[in-house]
Amino acid sequence: MTDSKPSDSQEGAMSTGHVQRRYGSGMELAELPWFGLSEGRLRLVDDQIGPIVDVHTHLALTYGRRRSVNLLASPGPTQHYLPMDGPLDMDVYQNLNFTPADLSAMKRDLGLGSFTRGGMRATHTVPNLLSEMAELGLRCSVVLPIELPILSHNAETYLEAVATTPEIISFGSIHPHARDAADQLAEQQRLGARGVKLHPAVQMVAADHPRAMALYPVCAELNLPVLWHCGPVGIETALGRRRSQLKHYWRAVHDNPATTFILGHSGALQMEQGLELCKSYPNVHLELASQGYPNVERIVNEAPIDRVMYGSDWPFYHQAIGIAKVLIATRGKPTERRLVLHENAARLFGLELS
């Protein structure tokens, strides 16, 4: 398939019929009317779509040596943890598409591999993210560092790497058990952080732990939204799974009405509770990364639509997968499409996308 602009009738026909959501290869997303293939690359070919903001991406996460990966290099094409040459079922939670070999490779790369220079992480860099963004009409991506209590400098490294790249903005991150956590957050904001990433399953600190609870008023004072990894995903450690249960998020939201919270993955495998949390509290936003299509459609139809945002979890997944789900879910709903793909994020982060 070559580049082409879909006709209005193509999308109109889709609005009343079944849309294929299972593919023999992720590259077959080019069969959808908004996408095409050019030089072996998946591209957005509908110039009526966009701009797009991806509020959930990562660069290489490194521990130990601060610069074990050069975030400004481009050592070959991005190696997504879910390869695009394998089967893709968009109806299931996204990690269910991993083969055992894919899952093993990912865990190895993110485990011991995070202390080395090599592996797939070497391709999770600023130039490679920018390349995929350009192919898919993304005007901005938000990169999310994750900090451990020691041997960890991801926030500082991310902020430095994107300082002169206006298409990418970075959150900060802090481990709740870190010394002088409030001072570190203030310094990250000074360096350009637009929010704070907390990951209960990786950091092993539940959202309602007293040390985490102490950070939320600081985030409110600094006007830094908190993007949590929210909900169990089924492939984390048993302890991480317990830390990320939705029951741990309610008190944090309730007790901190001045803090803006973004539920990464919209609650993951506990989406029902994440949706209810968003409906119940006006300071809660939902981010769609990894949700299966039926849940994306339900969120678009039932959640406060001015608090729903597209995310991909790149480089775990190609950015086109999440875009495709949003486009299918918003057929015949241009206002909802604009809000989810860019307007809500632009308003929250003060982005100018004209």
N, C-alpha and C positions, 0 to 999 in steps of 0.2 A: 504494500500500500504506500502511496506517495502522499505528500502534503496536499490537503484539499480542505476547503471550508464547507462544513455541513450546511445543508439547506434547512430553512425553517420547518419544512415539511418532514424532514427526518426526525427532528426532535419532537415535533407535534405527533407523529405516529407513535413514538416511544411513550408518550404520555398516556396512551390508552391501551398499550399492549405490554407483554412480558419483555423484560430486558435481560439478556444473557448475563449471568454473574458468575459462571464457572468456566474456566478456561484451561486448556492444556498447557498454556504458558502465559506468564504475566505480560509478555509482549503482545499477546492477542487483545489486550485492551485497545489496541489500534483499530479493532473492529467497531468500537463505539464511535458515534458520529463526531465526537469532539476531538478525537485523537487521530494520529497518523504515524507512519514510520518513515524516517528519512535517514539514509546512511546508517541503518541499523539501530537508530535511536528512536525512542518513543517521544513524541512531541504533541503538544496541544496545538491544534490547527484551527480552532474556532476563535476568531478574533473578537467575538462578542463576549467571551468569558474573561473575567479578570477585571482589575488586578486581583492577585491572590496573595494572602499572607498565611504562612505556615507557622503556627505558634508552638510547635513541638519538634525540634530537631536537636541533634547532638553533633559535635565534632569528636575526634578521638579522645577518649577518656584515658588519662595516664596517671599512674601512681609511682611513687619512688622518685625517679629522675624527672624533673619538671618538663623537660623538652625531649622526651624520648620519641615523640612524633613531631615532625615539622608541619605545623598546621597551615603553612603557606605554600606547601609543595603540592605537586600534582603527579604522583607516581603511578600513572595509569588510571583506567576507569574506576569508578566507585565499585567496591565489592560490598553490595548490600548483604546483610545477614540472611535475608530471604532472597535467594537468587531469582531473577526475573525469567530465567529459562525453565523454571519448574512450574508445576500446576498451581493454579490460583483459584480458590473458592472465596468469593467476597462475602458470602453469607455467614461465615463462621468468624469467631474471634480470630484475629489475624495470625496469632502464633500457632494456630492449629494447622497452618499450611507448612510449617517446618517439617522436613523429613528428620529422622533420627540423626543422620549425618550432618544436616544443616544445624540442628540444635547443638550437637556436640562441638562443631566448629565455632559457633557463636560463643558458647560458654568458655571454651578454651581461649578464644581471642579476648574476651572480657575479663577472664580470670587471671591466670599467670601471664597471659599475653599483654595485659595492661602495664606490666613492668618492663616490657621489651620495646625494641624499635620496629619490629617487623609485623607480619600478620596483616589481616584485613584492615586493621585500624590505621595503617599507614595511608590508606586511601580516603579516610574520613576527614577531609581537609576543607579549608575555605574555598580553594579553586574548584574542587569537585562539587561542592554544594552549589556554588554559583552556576556551574555548568548545567546541572540538572534544573535549577530554578529557571534559567534562561530558556530551556527547552519546553518548559511547562507554563510559562507566563507568570511565574511567581515574582512579585516585586519586593517581598521581604520575607526572611525567615528568622525565627527566634531560636538561638542556640542555648541549650540548657546544660550547664556543668553540674557535676555531682561530687560533693566533697566527703572525704573520710575525715576522722578526727586527727590523723597524722599522715605524713607522706603524701600529701594531697594539695595541689595548687591549680586545680582545673579552672576555678573562677577567674583567677588572675591571668592565667594563660589564655583563656577564651577572650576575655575583655581586651587583652593586648592584641590578639590575632585579628579581631574585627574592628579595631579602633578606627581604621581608615576605609572601612567597607560599609557604606551606608545601606546597602541592601541586606545586611545581616546585623541584627542587634542581639546582645547577650544579656542573659540573666546573670545574677550572682548566685552563690550557693554557700551555705555554711552548715557545718555539722553541729547539731544542737549541743553536743558535749564539748565543743571547741572552747578554748579560753578566749575571753574578750569577744564573744560572738557578736554583741551589739556593735562594738567598735569596728569589727571586721565588715559587718554589713554596711555601715556608714562609709567605710573606705571603698567598698565595691560600688556603692552608689556614686561616689565621687569619680570613680574610674569609668562610669557610664552604664552600670547595671540598670536594667529596666524592671527588674523583679527579682524574686528569689525562688530557686528550685529546691524542693525538699523531697526526698525519696525514702519513705519509711522502710521499704523492703531491702534496699541496698544499705542505707545508713543504720538500719536496725533500731530505729527510734520511732515509736508510734506517733501519730499526729497529735494525740492528746497527752503525750508524755510531758511532765512539768517543764523540762528543759526546752521542749519545742513550744509549749504554751507561752513561755517567757519571751519568745522571739516575735510572736504575732503582733503585739502592740508596737514593737520597734519597727516592724515592717509598715504598719499603718502610719507611724510618725514620719517615716522616710518616703511614704507614698510608693512602696514597692509591693505589687501584687505577689501573692504566693502561689506558685504552680506546684501542686503536689502530684507525685505519682499516686494514683488513687485507686485502690481496689486490688484484689488478688488476680493474677494472670495465669496461674496454673503451672508455670515453669520456674518459679522462683524457689528458694529454699523454704523448708517448712516454717522456719522462724520468721523469714521475711513475709511469708503468706499471712501469718498471724498478725504481724505488725501493720499490714495494709488492709485489714478488714474495715469495711465502711463504718462499723460501730465506733471506731476510734476518731472519726472525723466530725461527728455531730457536735460534740461539746466545744471543739476548737472553733467551729463556725459560730455557734450560738454565743459563746463568750467574747467574741471579737467582731462585733458588727461593723467596726470601722476599717477592718482589714478586708481586702479583696482576695478571694480564693478562687483558683482555677482547678477544677478536678481533672487532672490528666487522665486520659482514657475514659472519661465520663463514668468512673467507677469500675471500669474493666468488667470482670465477670459478675460484678454486683451492680450492673447498670441501673437496675430498678431503684436501688437505694440512692445512687448518685442522682438520678432524675428527680426523685422526691426531695433530696437535699436542695437541689437547685430551685425547685418550685417553692420550697418553704422559706428560703433565705435570699434576700435580694443582693447579698454580697457574694454569691456563688455563681461561677460561670462553668460551663461544660466544654471540654476539649475532646475531639472525636477520634483521636488516633487509635487505631487497632480495632475499633468496634466493627462487628459484622454489619452488613448492609441493613438487615431488618431493624437493628437497634438504631442505626443512623437515621433511618426513615422515621422511627418512632420519636426520637429526640427532636427532629425537625418539626414534627407535627404536634408534639405535646409540651416541649420545654419552652420557657420564655425565650423567644427566638432572638432577642437582642442580647442574649448571654450565651450563645453557642458559637464555637469557633472551630475551624478546620485545623487539624494537625496531622503529621505523617509518622512521627518517630523515626525519621531519617537519621542514620543510615541503616537502621534495622529493616526499613521498608522503602521501596521506591515511592517518591512523592505522588506519582500518578494514581496509585491505588486509592488513597483517601480522597483525592480530587474526584475520581470516577464515582465513588459512593455518594459524595455530596451532589454531584451533577445529576445522578439518577434520582436521588431523593427529592430534588428541587425542580423536577420537570414541571413546567407550568407555574412555577412560583419564583418569579424573578426577584421579588423583594427579599424573600428568605435566602435565595442564593447569594445575593450581594452581601447580606448581613453575615452569613456564615463564612463566606470565602474571604471577606476583607473588611467590611465596614465595622463590625464589632471589635476586631483586633485593632484597627486603625484608631478607633475612638479610645480604647483602653490604653494603648501605648503611645498615643499622640503622634501617630504616623501621618505624613503627608504623601498621598499616593496619586495625586492628580498628574 
